[in-house]
Amino acid sequence: MENMPRHRWLPSAVGALLALSAMAAAAEAADCPREGTLGTSRVLAVDPKLYPRVGLKSFPQTLPLHDHEVVLTFDDGPSPLTTPKVLAALAKECVHATFFLIGEHAADHPDLVRRIAADGNTVGHHTWDHPSLPKISLSRATDEIDHGIAADELALHGVAAATPSTPFFRFPNFESSPALLDLLQSREIAVFGADFWVSDWIRMTPEQEFKLLVGRLKNARKGIILMHDTKAWTAAMLPTFLRYLRDNGYHVVHLVPLAPDSGAKQL
Ligand SMILES: [Zn+2]
């Protein structure tokens, strides 16, 4: 949830390696569904009118997931150091996630934003630079939300649109206010909390994180999971976690925006 230092440059050798791994991951993503992988079990189109805010950590309502169904969400990216590893892990298991991007990071790394989407993942919004929105004025908070959406849309589609192509938003640190919740609802932008998280804003080893996450999953049995694609330990842990989901009968649900002709089941 917290912000991270931004990396404005990369040594060329690292950049070349990332490009190679990106090509390999894109090939794997294009080759889905693939036998032996976890795979996305179903696609759900979320209607913000029916589900204006979801996630039991913040709200009384959440998505109607079945037992052993999970939704993977990642916040605060993209980061050139860790997001490619997360994308590679998802592509290897043929699963899709929702990424709530920080607009400033999207502006710095539009190529990564496009890759997130090209791999079949969903792009949601997480403000321009991750302030605590209730601590600033309503007009500044509104600007933060709008600027973030515009930056994400510019990276995705080349146009700084005010209306998000995917109307999904998550508050930085889950800090909302009644006025901002009303504003987003009036604009038909669904607010995503989480049903549980892995607390990866705390530094830990991938092994510790895996144990913590599996313990919380066993307790919750289903739900929207919050992780951060900006954390090295999460990127390192993810392949093991996805394999655990596959081996233990869990199913990954992919959320998409509501579209009349999408063919997805409408919530
Ligand atoms: Zn965040």
Residues whose N, C-alpha, C, O or C-beta is under 5 A from the ligand:
A	BS01	ZN	M1 E2 D75 D76 P172 N173
